[in-house]
Amino acid sequence: MSAPVLWIFLPLALAGLLMLVNNPKVVFLAACLVTLFLTLAAWLLPIDAALTIGGWTFKLVPSIGILGRNLTLTSADRSFLALIYGSTFFWFIPTASLQIARRLIPLGLAITSMLVAAISVEPFLYAALIIEMAVLLSIPLLTTPQHKPTKGVIRFLIFQTLAVPFILFSGWQLAGIGANPGNLALVQQAASLLGLGFAFLLAIFPFYTWIPLLAEEAHPFVVGFLFWMLPTTTLFFGLGFLDRYSWLRDAPSLPAILTTAGALMVISGGLLSTFQRHLGRIMGYATIVEIGFSLLALSLGSQAGLGIFLLLLVPRTLSLGLWALSLSIMREQTAGLSLENVKGMGRIWPFAASGLILANLALAGLPLLAGFPAHQAIWEGLAHGSLPLALWVLVGSLGLFASAARVLAVLFSAPEGTNWGSRETQSQRLLVVVGLMGLLLLGLFPQWALPLWTKLPAIFEHLGQ
Amino acid sequence: MVVLWLMLLLAIITATGLLLSRDWRWSLGLLAGLYLGVFWMVQVHWPITMATVKLVTGWMACAILGIAQINARVEREKDNIWQQGRLFNVFAAAMVLVVSFSLSVSMANWLGLSLLVAWGGLLLICLGLLHLGITSDSFRVVIGLLTVMAGFEVLYSAVESSALVSALLVVVNLGLALAGAYFLNIAQEKTA
């Protein structure tokens, strides 16, 4: 058996099967068991080494050939696989209590396996096409038969599709640079094409307008899943470029470009979040801020920057997951998620309201919460280079703080005498409490994410060394 | 060479026609014609069997969109800009024609293409982008994206002939057409 069959084709086949199953419990259980199995397999099973269990010996071959090219997953990719399938498992768990298991799980599993395929394809440039396929799979997730395709979905489709030509052309240019490294004109062209491609793919300023639109229009949990999965995989894809091409990694202008793009996203996203009147849109702007922080982390230098970038991943999963879960709980029983609709609802949904506020604060980098250690490292790194820039980035984070404070005020400003209660179901309360505990514990003990943090750099041959 | 000129002319007429057309039947007919031009421009660099894939895929995309339109049985919302801006569209298309020609000279040198193929590919990309810029109708957005991808495939065929890329591009094109069909069905269910 080959590793791509286990981590790509098996979940893809299961996703196809689950689309045919009507029972949401069966869909939920099958998907959770398989994603948990794939996470544990990634953590425990060696690739390209014989393994004996009882009297049975088997070996996972790293490669499989398709149409003259290969899908390759080596032992170095195991921690990435564990991260992706572990977080997918984490995202699938609340689907049962939100009653969206049939909607999210089959397509979500297919998207996950496509994104793993994107990271494993050789030559890796073809990943742009596979990511586009994942984007196309996400279209039915973002729209429902009851609603016309919204502006956000259409813009999302356009921007993600426009990324493909730029990245594929840059790949062709990069091959030319390999043969003729001294050609500066070629280097500039390739860098420009690559930059534009990633600006579209990663929703970098000013191409991020679809994020708040989608966050307002689509189901918050589905959107949260995509806001975690797509940028994370795209960032790993981008890091693959830095890892493979030393001229790109060592380009003197790269830190400045990453810093500018990242700072613009953090500042604009943070400040704009303050003025939003829709809870979903605030989550959208927080996602923009987080992508900005990822770019800022990478701008700090290959070794330290990569470490901080990886440190952001687990808190982001937890915060976005909790935020999306809390919004979904509220959305079940309100006309909408605008501030007018949720005024005073904190007294009726105290668990969801707490989850929402704390997730927002964690992504803003509040001390003692999960996001703080990585954000603090980025602020410190930036301050070493430029104190004004660090202050501007802090202003962006303060924007997220302000939006959290505003939402807090709206959620709990009920008329005098309004009774407290809890309309969340038992399972929803449990999930929110587990999420809150996770945010607090990861803030107090960030070293608990260390096993992942130390193993993940192995995926990169040069960046991780 | 004469056939290549004719195919370029076909691409110009069909892509401009897509900008002006108001009837989905005309739009899909023009898109099918556009893929014939694309096929001919791609076969300059690829074996004819591989280039045929582009033609078949394009026509399949047209068929998917056509079937979805027939099933939808609803009149799409009138796009005001579309109704009022025909003259503007003609002028914009003419501008694109000139600009793409001026760019195609350097593009031809850069990619090692013939001028006609470079112009054809660039023209389709630019007209597709123009299409995307002037409409918010989901059906037309998908047609715009398919036009952009068709132009890109013409240019990319000169530098890459991998079977896997060709297969992935087929999936992306059909996926875009299916997304368009899905959007049309959503509109139908809402109306129903």
Interface residues (C-beta under 8 A of the other chain):
Chain A: I66 L67 G68 R69 Y126 L129 I130 E132 M133 L136 L137 I139 P140 T143 T144 P145 Q146 H147 K148 P149 K151 I154 L157 I158 T161 L162 V164 P165 L168 F169 W172 Q189
Chain B: W110 I125 L132 S136 S138 V141 L145 V148 M149 F152 L155 Y156 V159 E160 S162 A163 L164 V165 A167 L168 L169 V171 V172 G175 L176 L178 A179 Y182 F183 N185 I186 A187 E189 K190
